[in-house]
Amino acid sequence: MNREQVRRTAPGLLALTVLFLALAGAITLFVRGVRDEHLSLVGLAVLIVVLDLLGMAGLFVVNPNEGRVLQLFGSYAGTVREPGLRFANPFYTKRRISLRVRNFESGHLKVNDTEGNPIEIAAVVVWRVVDTAEACFEVDDYENYVHVQSESALRNLATSYPYDAHEEGQVSLRGHATQIADHLKAEIQERLAKAGVEVIEARISHLAYAPEIASAMLQRQQAGAIIAARQRIVDGAVGMVEMALERLDQKKTVSLDPERRAAMVSNLLVVLCSERAAQPVLNAGTLYQ
């Protein structure tokens, strides 16, 4: 594997000054050679101009948060990270690699979760290049590689978890955003390590059931909410009935046999758990008629 090697280069301003002085000297020699008809001086001046123009090709600019990968006839010669005007071997090829933090949002992918339900999912990935040599030489196009591998990791993540947790302690895509984000980041980083890329953050940006089952799943969620609410209502009603019976026994307001106690419990539960207001019933007889 190709690892990044930082390359030290000469200051560009100093090299530019030397090249301009050499050009000025070549012009002076050319004028003197023409005036004195010295062909040797004219030839020397032409040679200096050619070398000077060749030297100009060695000047290049490195912007902040940018690297220049140097190659000499196909061989990796190092990476220049120091910003400013720099000078290196004119025969080097210099490929620009951005080291800035970048991000992209994947498209809305349609996949099945671990329970087989079709869902739509998308993610935002924040990344940057940390090893320019690997980004250049280990993969063909590192930007496209980041996009493809991120979407592949997102698909794999979606098939590993259910959309909603139906059991206590179960990790779900919708209910455990932080844990899912950490898993997604780790999986993408594992895939992109060979490309010299660091994943800074990865989070799900869109999550929904597929349109063909969205209405059915909404009904399922509503049913679950109704069941949970009913369970709480029943738990509260049972507690209130128990408290009422204990109070009656303590104050000895009325003595109820088991049959009437069961009827009272039934009536209280109907009143407390009913969705409609209770309708009063006037008893004109005795307690047992």
C-alpha positions in Angstrom: 0.0 0.0 0.0 1.1 3.6 -0.7 1.5 5.7 2.4 1.7 9.4 2.3 5.2 11.0 2.6 5.5 14.7 3.2 7.7 16.3 0.7 9.8 19.4 1.4 10.1 21.9 -1.5 11.9 25.2 -2.1 10.1 28.5 -1.5 8.5 29.6 -4.7 9.3 33.3 -4.3 13.0 32.6 -4.1 12.9 30.4 -7.1 10.9 32.9 -9.1 13.4 35.7 -8.3 16.3 33.5 -9.5 14.4 32.6 -12.7 13.7 36.3 -13.4 17.3 37.2 -12.8 18.4 34.4 -15.1 16.0 35.6 -17.8 17.4 39.2 -17.5 20.9 37.9 -17.8 19.9 35.8 -20.9 18.5 38.9 -22.5 21.6 40.9 -21.8 23.8 38.1 -23.2 21.6 37.9 -26.3 21.8 41.7 -26.9 25.6 41.7 -26.4 26.1 38.7 -28.7 24.0 40.2 -31.5 25.9 43.5 -31.1 29.3 42.0 -31.0 28.3 39.2 -33.5 29.3 36.5 -31.0 27.3 33.4 -31.8 28.5 31.7 -28.7 26.9 34.3 -26.5 23.7 34.2 -28.5 23.6 30.4 -28.2 24.2 30.6 -24.4 21.4 33.1 -24.1 19.0 30.9 -25.9 20.0 27.9 -23.8 19.4 30.0 -20.6 16.0 31.1 -21.8 15.0 27.4 -22.5 16.2 26.3 -19.1 14.4 29.3 -17.5 11.1 28.4 -19.2 11.5 24.8 -18.1 12.2 26.0 -14.5 8.9 28.0 -14.6 7.1 24.7 -14.9 8.4 23.8 -11.5 6.4 26.6 -9.8 3.0 25.7 -8.3 0.6 27.0 -5.7 -0.6 25.0 -2.7 -3.8 26.4 -1.2 -4.7 26.1 2.5 -6.2 22.7 3.4 -4.9 21.2 0.2 -2.2 18.8 -0.8 -0.2 18.3 -4.0 0.7 14.7 -4.9 4.0 14.7 -6.8 4.9 12.0 -9.3 8.1 11.5 -11.3 7.5 9.3 -14.4 4.8 7.4 -12.6 6.6 7.0 -9.3 5.2 8.6 -6.1 7.6 11.3 -4.9 5.7 12.7 -2.0 3.0 15.1 -1.0 3.4 18.9 -0.5 1.1 20.2 2.2 2.8 23.6 3.0 0.6 26.4 1.6 1.9 29.1 -0.7 4.0 29.4 -3.8 6.4 26.4 -4.0 9.1 25.1 -6.4 9.9 21.5 -7.2 11.4 19.4 -10.0 9.8 20.7 -13.3 9.3 17.1 -14.4 7.0 16.3 -11.4 3.3 15.9 -12.2 1.3 17.7 -9.5 -2.2 16.4 -8.6 -4.3 18.6 -6.5 -6.1 16.8 -3.5 -8.5 18.7 -1.3 -8.1 18.1 2.4 -11.2 20.1 3.4 -14.1 18.6 5.3 -16.8 17.6 2.8 -20.2 16.1 3.1 -22.9 14.5 0.9 -26.4 13.2 1.3 -27.2 9.8 -0.2 -30.3 9.3 -2.2 -33.5 7.9 -0.7 -32.7 4.1 -0.7 -35.6 1.6 -0.6 -34.5 -1.4 1.4 -36.1 -4.0 3.7 -35.4 -3.8 7.5 -34.6 -6.9 9.5 -38.3 -7.8 9.7 -38.7 -7.6 6.0 -40.7 -4.3 6.0 -39.8 -2.1 3.0 -38.5 1.3 4.2 -36.9 4.4 2.7 -33.7 5.6 4.3 -31.0 8.2 3.5 -27.9 9.5 5.4 -25.6 12.4 5.6 -21.9 11.6 5.7 -19.2 14.1 6.7 -15.7 13.1 5.6 -12.2 14.3 4.6 -9.0 12.9 3.0 -6.3 12.2 5.5 -3.9 10.2 3.4 -3.4 11.7 -0.1 -1.3 8.8 -1.4 -4.0 6.2 -0.6 -6.7 8.4 -2.1 -4.8 8.7 -5.3 -3.3 5.3 -5.8 -5.4 2.8 -3.8 -8.8 3.5 -5.5 -9.7 4.8 -9.0 -11.9 7.7 -8.0 -12.0 8.3 -4.2 -15.0 10.6 -4.3 -17.1 8.1 -6.2 -15.7 5.4 -3.9 -16.9 7.3 -0.8 -20.4 7.7 -2.3 -20.8 4.1 -3.4 -19.4 2.5 -0.2 -21.4 4.8 2.1 -24.7 3.8 0.4 -23.7 0.2 0.6 -23.0 0.5 4.3 -26.3 2.3 4.8 -28.2 -0.6 3.0 -26.4 -3.1 5.2 -27.3 -1.1 8.3 -31.0 -0.9 7.4 -31.2 -4.7 7.0 -29.6 -5.2 10.5 -32.3 -3.4 12.6 -36.1 -3.2 12.6 -37.8 0.1 11.9 -39.6 0.1 15.3 -38.8 -1.8 18.4 -41.6 -4.2 19.3 -39.8 -5.8 22.3 -38.3 -4.1 25.3 -34.5 -3.5 24.9 -34.6 -4.0 21.2 -32.5 -1.5 19.1 -34.5 0.1 16.3 -33.7 2.6 13.5 -36.3 5.1 14.7 -35.9 4.8 18.5 -32.1 4.7 18.9 -30.7 7.5 16.7 -27.3 7.9 18.5 -26.5 4.1 18.6 -27.5 3.7 14.9 -25.4 6.7 13.9 -22.3 5.3 15.7 -22.8 1.9 14.0 -23.2 3.6 10.6 -20.0 5.7 11.1 -18.0 2.7 12.2 -19.1 0.6 9.2 -18.5 3.4 6.6 -15.1 4.1 8.2 -14.1 0.4 7.9 -15.0 0.5 4.2 -13.2 3.8 3.5 -10.0 3.2 5.4 -8.2 1.8 2.4 -9.0 5.0 0.5 -7.2 7.3 3.0 -10.6 8.9 4.1 -11.7 9.7 7.6 -15.4 9.7 8.4 -16.1 12.5 10.8 -19.9 12.0 11.2 -22.6 9.9 9.7 -26.3 10.3 10.5 -29.6 9.2 9.1 -31.4 12.1 7.5 -34.5 10.4 6.2 -36.4 7.4 7.5 -39.9 6.3 6.6 -41.9 3.3 5.6 -42.3 2.7 1.9 -45.5 4.3 0.5 -47.1 0.9 -0.2 -47.2 -0.1 3.5 -47.1 3.3 5.2 -50.9 3.4 5.9 -50.9 -0.1 7.3 -47.9 0.7 9.5 -49.6 3.9 10.7 -52.6 1.9 11.7 -50.3 -0.6 13.5 -48.6 2.3 15.4 -52.0 3.8 16.3 -53.2 0.4 17.6 -50.1 0.0 19.7 -50.6 3.5 21.2 -54.3 2.7 21.9 -53.3 -0.6 23.6 -50.7 1.2 25.7 -53.2 3.9 26.7 -55.8 1.3 27.6 -53.3 -0.7 29.7 -52.5 2.4 31.7 -56.2 3.2 32.1 -57.0 -0.3 33.4 -54.0 -0.3 35.8 -55.3 3.0 37.2 -58.9 1.8 37.4 -57.9 -1.4 39.3 -55.9 0.7 41.8 -58.9 3.0 42.3 -61.3 0.1 42.8 -58.9 -1.5 45.4 -58.6 1.8 47.2 -62.4 2.2 47.3 -63.0 -1.2 48.7 -60.3 -0.7 51.3 -61.9 2.6 52.4 -65.3 1.0 52.7 -63.9 -1.8 54.8 -62.0 0.6 57.0 -64.9 2.9 57.7 -67.4 0.1 57.8 -69.8 2.2 55.7 -71.5 -0.9 54.2 -70.9 -4.6 54.4 -70.8 -6.4 51.1 -71.0 -10.1 50.5 -68.7 -11.5 47.8 -71.4 -11.4 45.1 -72.2 -7.7 45.7 -68.5 -6.9 46.0 -68.0 -8.5 42.6 -70.9 -6.4 41.1 -69.5 -3.2 42.6 -66.1 -4.0 41.2 -67.6 -4.6 37.8 -69.6 -1.4 37.8 -66.6 0.7 38.9 -64.4 -0.7 36.2 -67.1 0.0 33.6 -67.4 3.6 34.7 -63.6 4.2 35.0 -62.6 2.4 31.8 -65.5 3.5 29.5 -64.9 6.1 26.8 -68.4 7.6 27.4 -69.8 9.3 30.5 -71.6 7.0 32.9 -75.4 7.0 32.9 -76.8 7.1 36.4 -79.3 4.4 37.4 -81.8 5.0 40.2 -82.3 1.9 42.4 -85.8 2.1 43.9 -85.6 -1.2 45.7 -83.3 -2.6 48.4 -79.7 -3.5 48.0 -80.6 -7.1 46.9 -83.7 -6.3 44.7 
